[in-house]
Amino acid sequence: MYLRKAAFSDLPRISAIIDGAKAALKERGVNQWQAGDPSESQFENDIRQEYCYILIKDETIVGVASIVDTVDDGYSAITNGDWQSVASSHPYYSIHRMALDGSVRGQHLAHQFMTLLITAASIDGAHDVRIDTHPDNLAMQHVIQKAGFTYCGDILIADDPSPKRFAYQLVLK
């Protein structure tokens, strides 16, 4: 199992994974990713900017996520807490749009995938990694916390019918 940057030729598989994740969230009653995003055009942009990573297991793409190294406007207004201060010349990296294929659910790959994403961000120079998830997405909250992230407060995602997200941060030494 390994991580690599996504290519445009990976888009059909990425879209299938995201569609499956959207359906699984809906089935669990989680109102996250139900308004269209993440979209194929977001992944096209992420691939173009070299933000998109895929998880390969047994020569098959089984996961996708993006590691963004630019400021996320949604993270600027945090409530019910605050971000930890970090001495770094770069503001932070954020992990977005993480999903695994339904065929690997139950194999405990989410934690391994998250660890690989954190490692990739660290190798790129990250000292501050942030992530958010829907308050009802208990499975993702578990993965985030198991990876060592600390809950820092709540943020709002613009143009989302269910905008509240729990925001987490991991400070790397």
Secondary structure, DSSP 8 states (H G I E B T S, - for coil): -EEEE--GGGHHHHHHHHHHHHHHHHHTT--SS-SS-S-HHHHHHHHHTT-EEEEEETTEEEEEEEEE-S--GGGSS-BSS-------SS--EEEEEEEE-GGGTTS-HHHHHHHHHHHHHHHTT-SEEEEEE-TT-HHHHHHHHHTT-EEEEEEE-TT-SS-EEEEEEEE--
